[in-house]
Each structure stands twice: as structure tokens, then as C-alpha cells.
Amino acid sequence: MVDVATLSKTIDLATDLAVDLAIVGAGPQALTLVTHLLQKKQSMRHRFVVLDPSGQWLQQWQHQFAAYEIPHLRSPAVHHPDPNPHALRMFAESRADELFPPYDLPGTQLFHDFSQEVIRRWQLEDRVIPAQVEQLEPIRQQGRQRFRLTLADGQVLTARRVVLAIAGGVPHLPNWAKALPQSYPPDRLCHSRQVDLRGLRLSGERILIIGSGLTSGHLALGAIARGAQVMMMARRTFYEKLFDSAPGWLGPKYLKGFYAEPSWENRWEMIRDARNGGSLTPAVLTKLRRLERSGKLSFYEQCEVHSATWQETAWQVLCSHPEAHQCITHLPIDRIWLATGSTLDVQDWPLLSAVREQYPIPTVQGLPVLDKHLQWPGCNLFIMGGAAALQVGPVARNLFGGKLGTVQKWPFSGNTRTTN
């Protein structure tokens, strides 16, 4: 249950539990929003609340990095939640060995320690309320538009404005995996979100990892380090790319044309082409190729699973072109990990059902058509993260996407008209 006394200290209460701004989610994008907001308007310090089931900043982010044993970020050191782009490099002056080439990619522990320093410096240690928002309803209160947020414990919070800073994607499962009967041990077929390398004993096991992105690479390295034999399979050829999207998407080189494009469908295609599916960093692919040469890893490229059958103690997997080659049909497989990403479609977000009903807006491939301030047209709801990609661009879900959306899009100063 939400501690009302703690909540009262966090925000200035009017009647019941009422707040100017409710931020749902406590990940890097939410932290970026809050630090930039306080830099621009210190008067907001006691007018907002952050709601997250964990009650902590960056909890899910840090769990994912630890679970996959990721040594460093993919983003350069200038990308982080603090308004000062040089803050992380200054913090790392005595820890230069934790900035990895090229472009000073911060080590995971360094980024964690820096983030904690940001939280401390901006006095945000106790600003995340442990609460799960179950319902978000637009209402009229004394003639003004507000939101009623119903929490999992039954308490209700009223907010003038709401920011959704959540990932919102659901694990994407291949059709063959969806069709499987639940007759296998649950730990023998997992989406990557369910995998935590810490504590796993994999010596002597054969593991099939589906997917060509960086997550598949980290899982493969972690499994091999624990004594497993790994097979990596993808519909495409495994390829290397330093960043998710080309650096030109971080500035006007590409974004100028993107923002000038009037067609939302064309913008979505630009986003799709810029990200171009899963890729591995050069460093990770080099490690994997070295392991391939030593016989600990096999690549199956331009190949995909047609069906899988659990046979008492192992999987038998049939690939999509059995007439062309035997592939892995003859190999018993102990585990299958699906590093197949997630699907984001705001029309499937239960939290937005009442908003969509009262304020219907068009979507393109699951992404909402927001206004230029990342605002849901018709009400004071704002969206951050991957769901704001039609306005922010291909990097919307990344660290820099949070800063790009916050600085260029979100109305800090109050000059942007909001619905009464």
C-alpha cells in the first residue's frame, strides 16, 4: 500500500491525493525528464510524483544489465539522465579504465554509480512511490480536465497532467512457439526477458538462441562462460553495427528530414529502416567469431525454426528448409532462448483503454500519432520512450531519445497550452 505520509511529503496535497504531474515509470527516461524539469523550474519540485512498482529509480534497467552480464553500455558517455552532457565524463575522471572504446562507452558499474550520484545530487532518493497504476481515466473535476489514477492497492490519485515513461512492449514470440502445448519444463523455453544468467549452471548443455540482436550475443557469451555449447540462429546474416541507429539520427543530419516528413507512414518506414532489426556490436561479434573458431559456438544464418517438439529430456527442432539440409534436427537441445525482441502497440495497453475511448487518435504500426510536444491530442497525457518514436525518431527508446524528447518536445516552461 502507498504510504500516504510519505506521499504527503513528496507533493503538495490539495484535496484527497492530488498532484500537478504524475510520472508513471522510474526508468532512465523518467529520470531524464525529472532532472531537466527541475533544472528549468525548481518550483516543480513539490508538484510531481513518480510511480513505479519497484519504488526505486532504474530498477528494471539495472536488473536487465545484471541478468545479461552486460559489461558496458552501447551509448557513448554523453548520453545519460543528467542535463550536463559532460557530467558522466567528469564523474569518471578517476575511473578512465571504465570508459570503453570507441567513444567512451561507460561500464555498467560506472553508469550505475553515476546514476546514483545524479539521484543524490538532485535530491530524488525518496521520490519514487512503490505503486502499480492499474487504471488511468480522464475525468472532469470542477469543470477542469484531470486524470484519475487507480493504484493496485485501491487508492486513487488525481493528477492534472500525466507522463507515461514506460517501455510498454510485450515479448514477441514466433508462431511456432505460440503453438506449443505446455508440456515442457518452463525453464527449457524462455523469452530473453525471463533469462537471468546469474546462478545458472549450464555445463554440458546445448542451447539454441534465436535472434540476431545484441541481447542474443550477451546471452551466448554468458552461456558459453558457464560451459554450454551454443547455437545462434537468425533469419538474416549476423552483422555488426556500433549503435542501434546511425549517429546521424542523434542530430539534424537525419532528424531535420524526419521532422519535415508529413506522412506518418513514411516516418514509420524511416524508423524501421534506421534500426534495421537486430545487430551486434563489433566487439561482441568478434568475441563470438573467436568462440566459433574454437568450436564452442555455431551460427545458423538465414535460417529459422519451423517447429519444436519436447521429447522427455530435450528439444527436437526442425528448421524451415528441411529439404535443403538437415540443419539441427538430429541434435538434442537442452534449452531454447528467444531473443526475439518485443512488440509495441499502444492499442493493446490496458492503461490507455479509457484514454483511447474518450480521445481516439490514429496509430501507425502500433505507435500513436502525438502532437509535437509528445502530447496525446485532446488531453494532458504525454508519452515518452519507444511509443513516441513518430515524433522523436528512431532513437526514441534509447538514453538519448529521453533527452531529445525532454529538451526539444516536452513543455517545461508552461508556454505550451494544456487542456484545462
Phi, psi and chi 1 to 4 in degrees:
 res  aa     phi    psi   chi1   chi2   chi3   chi4
   1 MET       -  142.5  176.1  174.8  -71.1      -
   2 VAL   -64.8  133.5  173.7      -      -      -
   3 ASP   -79.9  105.1 -174.4  -20.2      -      -
   4 VAL   -62.3  -34.6  177.2      -      -      -
   5 ALA   -63.4  -43.6      -      -      -      -
   6 THR   -63.8  -42.9  -60.0      -      -      -
   7 LEU   -62.1  -38.0 -171.4   59.5      -      -
   8 SER   -64.5  -33.8  -60.5      -      -      -
   9 LYS   -74.6  -26.2  -65.2  175.9 -176.8  177.7
  10 THR   -78.9  -36.1  -55.7      -      -      -
  11 ILE  -132.0  161.2   59.6  176.1      -      -
  12 ASP   -84.5  114.5  -71.6  -24.4      -      -
  13 LEU   -85.8  142.5  -62.9  178.1      -      -
  14 ALA  -102.5 -103.3      -      -      -      -
  15 THR  -104.1  144.1   57.8      -      -      -
  16 ASP    52.2 -134.0  -61.0  -36.4      -      -
  17 LEU  -109.1  101.4  -66.9  177.7      -      -
  18 ALA  -130.1  143.2      -      -      -      -
  19 VAL  -147.6  154.5   63.2      -      -      -
  20 ASP   -70.6  -46.3 -176.6    6.8      -      -
  21 LEU  -135.4  126.0  173.2   63.4      -      -
  22 ALA  -112.0  124.1      -      -      -      -
  23 ILE  -107.2  119.3  -58.3  169.7      -      -
  24 VAL   -97.3  114.7 -177.8      -      -      -
  25 GLY   112.6  144.4      -      -      -      -
  26 ALA  -131.8   36.9      -      -      -      -
  27 GLY   -87.6 -169.0      -      -      -      -
  28 PRO   -59.0  -35.3  -22.1   32.1      -      -
  29 GLN   -69.8  -39.9  -59.8 -123.5   -8.8      -
  30 ALA   -64.9  -42.0      -      -      -      -
  31 LEU   -64.5  -39.8 -177.5   57.2      -      -
  32 THR   -60.3  -45.3  -59.9      -      -      -
  33 LEU   -59.2  -46.8  170.1   61.8      -      -
  34 VAL   -66.2  -44.0  169.2      -      -      -
  35 THR   -65.1  -40.6   59.5      -      -      -
  36 HIS   -69.6  -35.9  -75.4   72.2      -      -
  37 LEU   -62.7  -45.2 -178.0   62.0      -      -
  38 LEU   -69.5  -31.3  -66.5  177.1      -      -
  39 GLN   -63.8  -38.5 -177.4 -168.4   46.7      -
  40 LYS   -82.7  -38.9  -64.1  -72.6 -175.1  180.0
  41 LYS  -141.1   90.7  -64.1 -174.9   68.4  174.7
  42 GLN   -60.1  -23.7  -87.7  -67.7  -30.4      -
  43 SER   -64.6  -14.2   61.3      -      -      -
  44 MET   -80.5   -8.2  -75.6  -64.1  -62.5      -
  45 ARG   -54.3  -38.0  175.3  166.1  -67.1  -79.6
  46 HIS  -108.6   24.8  -60.3  -66.7      -      -
  47 ARG  -122.1    8.5  -66.9  166.8   56.5 -168.8
  48 PHE  -134.2  160.9   74.4   89.7      -      -
  49 VAL  -139.2  144.8   64.7      -      -      -
  50 VAL  -111.1  128.2 -178.8      -      -      -
  51 LEU  -116.9  125.5  -55.2  167.6      -      -
  52 ASP  -154.2  138.0 -171.0  -86.4      -      -
  53 PRO   -56.8  -31.0  -25.0   34.1      -      -
  54 SER   -75.0  -25.2   69.9      -      -      -
  55 GLY    72.6   12.8      -      -      -      -
  56 GLN  -134.7  151.3  -58.2  174.5   34.0      -
  57 TRP   -71.3  138.1  -71.2  106.4      -      -
  58 LEU    60.6   22.4  -48.6 -177.2      -      -
  59 GLN   -62.5  -48.0 -169.1  -84.4  -23.1      -
  60 GLN   -67.0  -40.5 -177.6   58.4   35.3      -
  61 TRP   -57.0  -50.0  167.1  -79.9      -      -
  62 GLN   -68.5  -35.6  -69.0  163.8   -1.9      -
  63 HIS   -61.9  -43.5  167.5   78.3      -      -
  64 GLN   -64.6  -43.0 -147.9   67.4   31.7      -
  65 PHE   -62.9  -40.3  -89.1   73.1      -      -
  66 ALA   -70.9  -40.6      -      -      -      -
  67 ALA   -64.0  -34.3      -      -      -      -
  68 TYR   -96.4   -0.5  -63.0  165.1      -      -
  69 GLU    52.5   49.6  -62.9 -178.4  -23.9      -
  70 ILE   -79.3  121.6  -59.7  173.4      -      -
  71 PRO   -74.9  -31.7   26.2  -33.2      -      -
  72 HIS  -155.5  164.3   60.3   75.0      -      -
  73 LEU   -74.0  163.1  -83.0   66.8      -      -
  74 ARG   -90.0  -15.8 -162.4  173.6 -169.3  174.7
  75 SER   -94.4  144.2  -59.4      -      -      -
  76 PRO   -64.0  166.6  -21.4   32.8      -      -
  77 ALA   -65.6  -15.6      -      -      -      -
  78 VAL   -79.0   -8.3  -68.2      -      -      -
  79 HIS  -102.5  110.8  -59.9  160.2      -      -
  80 HIS  -167.6  174.5   52.6   73.5      -      -
  81 PRO   -77.1  -11.7  -19.4   33.2      -      -
  82 ASP   -82.0  145.7 -166.7   80.2      -      -
  83 PRO   -62.7  -27.8  -23.4   33.1      -      -
  84 ASN   -83.9  111.7  178.9    0.2      -      -
  85 PRO   -62.5  -20.8   21.6  -31.6      -      -
  86 HIS   -93.3    0.5  -53.7  -65.1      -      -
  87 ALA   -61.8  -39.5      -      -      -      -
  88 LEU   -69.6  -42.0 -161.4  158.3      -      -
  89 ARG   -62.5  -39.1  -81.9 -156.9  177.0   97.7
  90 MET   -64.5  -40.9  -67.0  166.3   57.6      -
  91 PHE   -62.8  -32.2  179.6   82.5      -      -
  92 ALA   -94.3   14.6      -      -      -      -
  93 GLU   -56.1  -36.6  -76.9 -177.6   -9.2      -
  94 SER   -96.0    7.1   61.6      -      -      -
  95 ARG  -132.1   44.2  -59.9  169.1   63.7  171.7
  96 ALA   -60.9  -26.4      -      -      -      -
  97 ASP   -71.8   -6.6   59.3  -29.5      -      -
  98 GLU   -99.7   10.5  -64.8 -179.6   63.2      -
  99 LEU  -108.8  115.5  -67.0  173.8      -      -
 100 PHE   -96.8  144.9  -67.4   80.1      -      -
 101 PRO   -75.7  157.7   26.8  -33.3      -      -
 102 PRO   -85.4  168.1   32.7  -33.6      -      -
 103 TYR    67.0   22.4  -54.7  116.8      -      -
 104 ASP    54.7   64.9  -71.7  -16.2      -      -
 105 LEU   -78.3  120.3  -51.0  178.9      -      -
 106 PRO   -71.1  136.9   20.6  -28.5      -      -
 107 GLY   -62.2  154.9      -      -      -      -
 108 THR   -59.9  -45.5  -60.6      -      -      -
 109 GLN   -67.2  -38.2 -173.6   61.2   48.8      -
 110 LEU   -61.5  -45.4  173.2   65.4      -      -
 111 PHE   -65.8  -37.9 -170.3   83.9      -      -
 112 HIS   -61.7  -48.2  169.1   77.1      -      -
 113 ASP   -64.1  -40.1  -65.8  -15.7      -      -
 114 PHE   -63.8  -43.6  169.8   72.8      -      -
 115 SER   -60.8  -39.8  -62.2      -      -      -
 116 GLN   -64.6  -35.4  -64.7  -54.5  -51.2      -
 117 GLU   -67.0  -39.9  169.0   61.7   15.8      -
 118 VAL   -60.9  -45.3  170.7      -      -      -
 119 ILE   -61.6  -41.5  -67.8  165.8      -      -
 120 ARG   -67.7  -44.9 -176.0 -158.9   62.9   77.3
 121 ARG   -65.5  -34.6 -176.4  155.1   36.2   84.5
 122 TRP   -91.5    7.5  -71.2   94.6      -      -
 123 GLN    56.2   54.0  -59.6  175.0   24.4      -
 124 LEU  -116.9   12.5  -60.1  171.4      -      -
 125 GLU   -56.8  -39.2  -63.3   95.3  -31.1      -
 126 ASP  -109.8   24.9  -59.2  -39.4      -      -
 127 ARG   -92.9   -6.3  -64.5  -52.8  -62.8 -100.9
 128 VAL   -97.6  119.1 -178.7      -      -      -
 129 ILE   -89.4  126.7  -56.4  -60.3      -      -
 130 PRO   -71.3   94.7   25.7  -32.1      -      -
 131 ALA  -152.1  139.0      -      -      -      -
 132 GLN  -101.2  119.6  174.3   71.8   47.6      -
 133 VAL   -81.7  118.8 -179.5      -      -      -
 134 GLU   -95.0  -34.6  -63.2  -75.0   -7.8      -
 135 GLN  -137.7  144.9  -72.8 -176.6  -63.7      -
 136 LEU  -131.9  110.5  176.8   64.9      -      -
 137 GLU  -123.5  124.6  -56.4  168.6   87.3      -
 138 PRO   -70.0  133.0  -14.0   29.3      -      -
 139 ILE  -135.9  167.5   59.7  172.5      -      -
 140 ARG  -109.7  126.3  -58.1  -62.8  -66.4 -175.0
 141 GLN  -129.9  115.1 -169.7  176.8   72.6      -
 142 GLN    53.2   42.0  -62.6  178.2  -17.5      -
 143 GLY    78.6    3.9      -      -      -      -
 144 ARG  -116.9  147.3  -63.9 -179.9  176.7 -179.7
 145 GLN   -77.0  127.9 -165.2  -99.4  -33.4      -
 146 ARG  -137.6  176.5  -64.5  -71.7 -175.6  -94.8
 147 PHE  -122.1  138.8  -71.6   95.8      -      -
 148 ARG  -104.7  118.4  178.3 -170.8  -65.4  122.5
 149 LEU  -104.8  114.4  -68.2   82.6      -      -
 150 THR   -94.9  124.6  -55.9      -      -      -
 151 LEU   -92.7  164.5  -50.0 -178.1      -      -
 152 ALA   -62.1  -27.8      -      -      -      -
 153 ASP   -87.1    4.9   60.8   13.5      -      -
 154 GLY    95.5  -14.0      -      -      -      -
 155 GLN   -69.7  156.4  -68.4 -163.8   69.9      -
 156 VAL  -124.5  134.3  174.7      -      -      -
 157 LEU  -119.8  135.7  173.6   69.7      -      -
 158 THR  -106.1  133.4  -58.2      -      -      -
 159 ALA  -134.4  142.8      -      -      -      -
 160 ARG   -72.7  -41.3  174.6  171.1  170.2 -107.0
 161 ARG  -132.5  150.3  -62.8  177.0  -71.0  179.3
 162 VAL  -132.9  136.8  172.1      -      -      -
 163 VAL  -115.6  124.2  174.6      -      -      -
 164 LEU   -94.3  110.5  -68.7 -172.7      -      -
 165 ALA  -117.2   61.7      -      -      -      -
 166 ILE  -122.4  155.7   56.0  177.7      -      -
 167 ALA   -68.0  -52.8      -      -      -      -
 168 GLY    77.4   -5.5      -      -      -      -
 169 GLY   -82.5  150.3      -      -      -      -
 170 VAL  -110.4  146.1  -62.8      -      -      -
 171 PRO   -54.8  131.2  -25.3   34.7      -      -
 172 HIS   -85.9  125.9  172.7   73.9      -      -
 173 LEU  -115.0  133.4  -59.0  179.1      -      -
 174 PRO   -61.2  155.3  -18.2   29.8      -      -
 175 ASN   -57.8  -39.4  -70.0  -28.2      -      -
 176 TRP   -63.8  -32.8   61.3  -94.4      -      -
 177 ALA   -72.9  -37.7      -      -      -      -
 178 LYS   -63.6  -31.5  -65.9  177.6 -176.0  176.7
 179 ALA   -82.5   -6.4      -      -      -      -
 180 LEU   -70.2  135.8  -75.8  172.2      -      -
 181 PRO   -70.3  151.5   25.7  -33.4      -      -
 182 GLN   -81.0   60.9  -63.9  -66.1  -36.5      -
 183 SER  -113.0   16.0   57.4      -      -      -
 184 TYR  -122.6  154.0   55.8   88.3      -      -
 185 PRO   -60.0  132.5  -22.3   32.8      -      -
 186 PRO   -60.4  -26.2   17.5  -30.1      -      -
 187 ASP   -81.0   -2.0   63.9  -26.9      -      -
 188 ARG   -93.4   -8.8  -62.9  -63.9  162.2  156.3
 189 LEU  -142.8  111.3  174.5   65.1      -      -
 190 CYS  -134.1  143.5  -61.8      -      -      -
 191 HIS   -73.4  152.6 -170.9  -88.6      -      -
 192 SER   -56.0  -29.4   57.0      -      -      -
 193 ARG   -60.9  -25.4  -76.6 -166.3 -174.1 -179.2
 194 GLN   -91.1   -7.1  -58.9  168.3  -69.2      -
 195 VAL   -88.6  130.3  178.9      -      -      -
 196 ASP  -129.9  107.3 -170.0  -25.0      -      -
 197 LEU   -62.1  -27.8  -70.0  167.7      -      -
 198 ARG   -63.5  124.3  -63.0  168.0  -63.6  178.1
 199 GLY    89.9  -10.6      -      -      -      -
 200 LEU   -73.8  138.6  -76.7 -179.6      -      -
 201 ARG  -111.9  111.7  -62.5  179.7  179.5  178.7
 202 LEU  -121.8    9.2  -54.9  173.5      -      -
 203 SER   -57.2  126.9 -178.9      -      -      -
 204 GLY    83.6   -3.1      -      -      -      -
 205 GLU   -87.4  154.5  -68.7 -167.1   13.8      -
 206 ARG  -109.6  124.6 -178.7  179.1  -74.1  116.0
 207 ILE  -121.8  131.7  -59.5  176.4      -      -
 208 LEU  -102.9  122.4  173.4   63.5      -      -
 209 ILE  -111.6  122.7  -58.0  176.7      -      -
 210 ILE   -98.9  127.2  -50.2  -66.5      -      -
 211 GLY   128.4  151.4      -      -      -      -
 212 SER  -112.4    6.6   61.9      -      -      -
 213 GLY   -87.5 -178.5      -      -      -      -
 214 LEU   -65.3  -31.8 -169.7   54.1      -      -
 215 THR   -59.9  -43.3  -65.2      -      -      -
 216 SER   -61.3  -37.8   67.8      -      -      -
 217 GLY   -64.4  -45.7      -      -      -      -
 218 HIS   -63.3  -41.2  -73.3  -53.4      -      -
 219 LEU   -65.6  -39.0  -69.0  178.7      -      -
 220 ALA   -63.2  -45.8      -      -      -      -
 221 LEU   -62.2  -41.6  -66.8  173.6      -      -
 222 GLY   -66.9  -39.0      -      -      -      -
 223 ALA   -68.1  -43.5      -      -      -      -
 224 ILE   -64.3  -38.0  -67.4  169.9      -      -
 225 ALA   -62.4  -21.4      -      -      -      -
 226 ARG  -100.0   14.7  -73.3  162.6  173.7   76.5
 227 GLY    91.4   10.4      -      -      -      -
 228 ALA   -86.5  156.4      -      -      -      -
 229 GLN   -97.4  125.6 -178.1   76.9   25.6      -
 230 VAL  -116.0  140.3  170.5      -      -      -
 231 MET  -119.9  129.1  -60.4  175.8  -68.5      -
 232 MET  -111.8  125.0  -62.8 -177.7   68.6      -
 233 MET  -123.7  138.4  179.7 -179.6  -71.0      -
 234 ALA  -150.1  154.2      -      -      -      -
 235 ARG   -73.2  -13.8  -68.2  176.8  -64.3 -179.9
 236 ARG  -119.0 -178.9   65.5 -169.4  -51.7  163.2
 237 THR   -84.4  135.4  -60.8      -      -      -
 238 PHE   -64.9  131.8  -70.9   88.1      -      -
 239 TYR  -140.7  161.6   77.3  105.9      -      -
 240 GLU  -105.1  145.2   64.9 -179.7   49.3      -
 241 LYS  -155.6  130.2 -170.5  167.6   65.5  169.9
 242 LEU   -65.1  -44.5 -167.1   55.6      -      -
 243 PHE  -118.8  165.2  -54.7  117.9      -      -
 244 ASP   -56.9  -44.6  -76.4  -22.3      -      -
 245 SER  -130.3  157.8  -54.9      -      -      -
 246 ALA   -59.3  145.8      -      -      -      -
 247 PRO   -55.1  -24.5  -26.8   35.2      -      -
 248 GLY   -60.6  -20.0      -      -      -      -
 249 TRP   -80.2   -2.1  -74.1  106.4      -      -
 250 LEU   -92.0   -0.5  -57.1  178.1      -      -
 251 GLY  -155.6 -166.1      -      -      -      -
 252 PRO   -67.9  -17.2   23.3  -33.2      -      -
 253 LYS   -51.4  -47.6 -177.9  176.2 -179.7  179.3
 254 TYR  -108.3  -32.3  -64.6  154.1      -      -
 255 LEU   -67.7  -29.4  -73.5  176.4      -      -
 256 LYS   -59.4  -46.2 -176.4  177.1 -179.7 -179.7
 257 GLY   -68.7  -35.7      -      -      -      -
 258 PHE   -63.7  -46.9  179.4   81.4      -      -
 259 TYR   -68.1  -25.6  -65.4  151.2      -      -
 260 ALA   -82.6  -12.6      -      -      -      -
 261 GLU   -74.8  118.1  172.5   55.5   57.6      -
 262 PRO   -80.2  -19.8   29.0  -33.8      -      -
 263 SER   -87.8  121.1  167.2      -      -      -
 264 TRP   -66.3  -35.0  -59.8  112.1      -      -
 265 GLU   -64.4  -41.3  -71.3   75.9   12.9      -
 266 ASN   -65.9  -36.8  -71.1  -12.6      -      -
 267 ARG   -62.2  -42.0  -74.7 -162.3 -174.0 -167.7
 268 TRP   -62.2  -40.5 -178.6   84.4      -      -
 269 GLU   -64.9  -36.7  -69.2  176.1    1.2      -
 270 MET   -64.5  -40.4  -66.2  166.8   75.8      -
 271 ILE   -62.8  -48.0  -65.6  166.4      -      -
 272 ARG   -59.2  -46.5  178.2 -160.9   61.2 -166.0
 273 ASP   -67.8  -35.4  -65.6  -15.7      -      -
 274 ALA   -66.8  -40.5      -      -      -      -
 275 ARG   -81.0  -36.3  -61.9 -167.0   68.7   87.4
 276 ASN    52.6   41.8 -166.7   28.2      -      -
 277 GLY    69.2 -165.2      -      -      -      -
 278 GLY   -77.4  141.8      -      -      -      -
 279 SER  -142.4  160.7   62.2      -      -      -
 280 LEU  -109.8  147.5  -61.3  159.7      -      -
 281 THR   -71.1  154.7   60.9      -      -      -
 282 PRO   -55.2  -39.2  -27.0   35.3      -      -
 283 ALA   -64.3  -43.4      -      -      -      -
 284 VAL   -69.8  -43.5  167.8      -      -      -
 285 LEU   -63.2  -37.2 -174.5   55.4      -      -
 286 THR   -61.0  -43.8  -63.1      -      -      -
 287 LYS   -62.4  -41.4  -68.3  178.4 -177.9  178.6
 288 LEU   -66.9  -41.6  -65.4  173.6      -      -
 289 ARG   -63.1  -36.9  -67.4  -63.8 -174.9 -168.5
 290 ARG   -64.9  -41.2 -171.6  179.0  -60.5  123.6
 291 LEU   -68.1  -32.3  -69.6  166.7      -      -
 292 GLU   -62.7  -43.6 -179.9 -172.4   27.2      -
 293 ARG   -65.6  -28.6  -70.4 -167.9  -66.4  -88.6
 294 SER   -85.6   -0.6   68.2      -      -      -
 295 GLY    86.3    9.2      -      -      -      -
 296 LYS   -93.8   -9.5  -62.7  177.1 -179.4  178.9
 297 LEU  -143.3  142.2  170.6   69.2      -      -
 298 SER  -127.4  136.2  -59.0      -      -      -
 299 PHE   -98.8  133.9  -75.1  102.4      -      -
 300 TYR  -120.6   97.7  -67.2   84.7      -      -
 301 GLU   -98.5  152.8  -59.1  178.2  -47.1      -
 302 GLN    51.6   45.9  -61.0 -178.8    5.4      -
 303 CYS  -144.4  149.0 -173.9      -      -      -
 304 GLU  -148.2  158.9   58.8 -175.8  -42.7      -
 305 VAL   -74.9  134.3  172.2      -      -      -
 306 HIS   -93.8  -43.0  176.5  -92.7      -      -
 307 SER  -158.6  158.4   62.9      -      -      -
 308 ALA  -139.1  140.1      -      -      -      -
 309 THR  -129.6  127.6  -53.5      -      -      -
 310 TRP   -83.2  121.6  179.9 -104.7      -      -
 311 GLN  -118.0   77.2  -62.5 -174.6  -27.2      -
 312 GLU    66.3  -56.4  -64.6 -174.1    0.3      -
 313 THR  -128.0   -6.2   60.1      -      -      -
 314 ALA  -156.5  163.2      -      -      -      -
 315 TRP   -88.7  141.6  -69.0  101.6      -      -
 316 GLN  -109.7  123.0 -178.6 -176.3   41.1      -
 317 VAL  -115.1  131.0  175.2      -      -      -
 318 LEU  -109.3  126.4 -175.9   66.6      -      -
 319 CYS   -83.5  174.4   76.1      -      -      -
 320 SER   -78.0  -11.3   55.0      -      -      -
 321 HIS  -129.4   61.8  -58.0  -68.4      -      -
 322 PRO   -64.9  -23.8   25.0  -34.6      -      -
 323 GLU   -72.4  -20.9   70.1  -75.7  -10.1      -
 324 ALA   -87.1  -37.7      -      -      -      -
 325 HIS  -161.3  158.7   50.1   79.6      -      -
 326 GLN   -72.6  -25.9 -167.8  177.8   32.3      -
 327 CYS    54.6 -118.4 -165.8      -      -      -
 328 ILE  -115.6   14.3   59.7  175.4      -      -
 329 THR   -56.9  -35.5  -53.5      -      -      -
 330 HIS   -83.3   -3.8   62.5  -66.3      -      -
 331 LEU  -100.8  122.1  -62.9  174.3      -      -
 332 PRO   -70.2  132.8   24.3  -30.9      -      -
 333 ILE  -117.9  127.2  -64.1  170.7      -      -
 334 ASP   -77.8  -40.6  -63.9  -72.6      -      -
 335 ARG  -141.0  150.4  -59.6  173.5 -167.8 -100.8
 336 ILE  -124.5  125.5  -58.8  176.2      -      -
 337 TRP  -113.2  128.9  -69.6  -16.3      -      -
 338 LEU  -100.4   97.1  -56.6  172.3      -      -
 339 ALA   -93.6   60.7      -      -      -      -
 340 THR  -106.2   15.5   46.6      -      -      -
 341 GLY    74.4 -163.1      -      -      -      -
 342 SER  -134.8  160.7   59.6      -      -      -
 343 THR  -111.4  127.9  -58.4      -      -      -
 344 LEU  -112.0  119.3 -164.9  158.8      -      -
 345 ASP  -146.6  106.5 -170.8  -17.6      -      -
 346 VAL   -64.9  -18.1  -63.3      -      -      -
 347 GLN   -69.5  -15.9  -63.6 -174.5   87.2      -
 348 ASP  -100.2    1.4  -64.9  -28.9      -      -
 349 TRP   -79.4  111.6  -71.2   11.4      -      -
 350 PRO   -56.7  -32.5  -22.5   33.3      -      -
 351 LEU   -62.8  -23.1 -157.9   56.3      -      -
 352 LEU  -101.8    6.0  -72.5  178.0      -      -
 353 SER   -59.7  -45.7   57.6      -      -      -
 354 ALA   -69.9  -36.0      -      -      -      -
 355 VAL   -65.3  -44.6  174.6      -      -      -
 356 ARG   -63.5  -35.2  -66.7 -162.2  -46.5  -88.5
 357 GLU   -68.6  -43.1 -177.7  177.3  -18.3      -
 358 GLN   -82.9  -31.4  -68.0 -167.2   39.5      -
 359 TYR  -131.9   71.1  -57.2  100.1      -      -
 360 PRO   -66.5  136.1   23.4  -32.1      -      -
 361 ILE  -136.0  157.9   64.7  172.4      -      -
 362 PRO   -71.4  154.5   23.6  -31.9      -      -
 363 THR  -129.7  155.9   60.3      -      -      -
 364 VAL  -127.9  114.0  177.5      -      -      -
 365 GLN    51.1   41.5  -60.6  -67.4  -35.7      -
 366 GLY    87.8   -9.2      -      -      -      -
 367 LEU   -95.4  134.3  -60.3  178.2      -      -
 368 PRO   -76.4  146.2   30.0  -34.9      -      -
 369 VAL   -88.2   93.4  177.4      -      -      -
 370 LEU   -86.4  170.1  -52.2  171.2      -      -
 371 ASP   -84.2 -177.7   74.1   10.1      -      -
 372 LYS   -67.4  -12.4   64.8  179.3 -178.5  179.2
 373 HIS  -102.1   17.3  -60.8  -67.6      -      -
 374 LEU    63.4   26.4  -49.9 -171.9      -      -
 375 GLN   -97.4  137.8 -174.3  170.4   -2.1      -
 376 TRP   -71.3  114.3 -168.9  -76.8      -      -
 377 PRO   -53.5  129.4  -29.0   37.5      -      -
 378 GLY   103.5  -17.4      -      -      -      -
 379 CYS  -148.8  171.5   63.0      -      -      -
 380 ASN   -91.5   46.9  -67.9  -25.8      -      -
 381 LEU  -106.6  132.3  172.7   67.2      -      -
 382 PHE  -120.8  147.0  -60.2   83.2      -      -
 383 ILE  -120.0  133.3  -53.9  -70.5      -      -
 384 MET  -122.8  166.0  -64.3 -173.3   70.4      -
 385 GLY    90.4 -162.7      -      -      -      -
 386 GLY   -57.3  -29.5      -      -      -      -
 387 ALA   -70.0  -12.5      -      -      -      -
 388 ALA   -98.3   16.0      -      -      -      -
 389 ALA   -63.0  -31.5      -      -      -      -
 390 LEU   -64.1  -23.7  -70.3  178.0      -      -
 391 GLN  -100.3  -38.0  -79.8  -68.7   -8.1      -
 392 VAL   -86.8  -37.9  175.6      -      -      -
 393 GLY   116.0 -174.4      -      -      -      -
 394 PRO   -61.6  -23.2  -22.5   32.9      -      -
 395 VAL   -92.3   13.9  -60.5      -      -      -
 396 ALA   -55.0  -35.8      -      -      -      -
 397 ARG   -84.3  -10.6   69.7 -179.8   69.3  179.3
 398 ASN   -88.2  175.2  -60.8  -11.2      -      -
 399 LEU   -56.3  -46.8  -78.6  170.0      -      -
 400 PHE   -68.2  -28.7 -174.4   71.1      -      -
 401 GLY   -61.6  -36.1      -      -      -      -
 402 GLY   -64.0  -42.2      -      -      -      -
 403 LYS   -70.4  -40.6 -173.7  167.0  -67.4 -171.7
 404 LEU   -61.4  -45.2 -164.2   62.3      -      -
 405 GLY   -67.2  -39.4      -      -      -      -
 406 THR   -69.1  -47.8  -63.5      -      -      -
 407 VAL   -75.8  -43.5  173.9      -      -      -
 408 GLN   -93.3  -20.9  -64.3 -172.1   11.1      -
 409 LYS  -116.2  -43.7  -56.0  -68.8 -175.4 -179.0
 410 TRP   -79.7  136.5 -152.2   77.0      -      -
 411 PRO   -79.3   87.7   29.6  -34.2      -      -
 412 PHE   -69.1  -47.6  -71.7  112.9      -      -
 413 SER   -77.3  -10.2   62.1      -      -      -
 414 GLY    87.2    0.7      -      -      -      -
 415 ASN   -72.2  -24.5  -65.7  -29.4      -      -
 416 THR   -78.0  133.9  -60.1      -      -      -
 417 ARG   -71.9  129.2  178.6  178.6  -64.1  175.7
 418 THR  -113.4  159.5   54.2      -      -      -
 419 THR   -74.6  133.2  -52.7      -      -      -
 420 ASN   -69.0      -  -75.0  -30.1      -      -
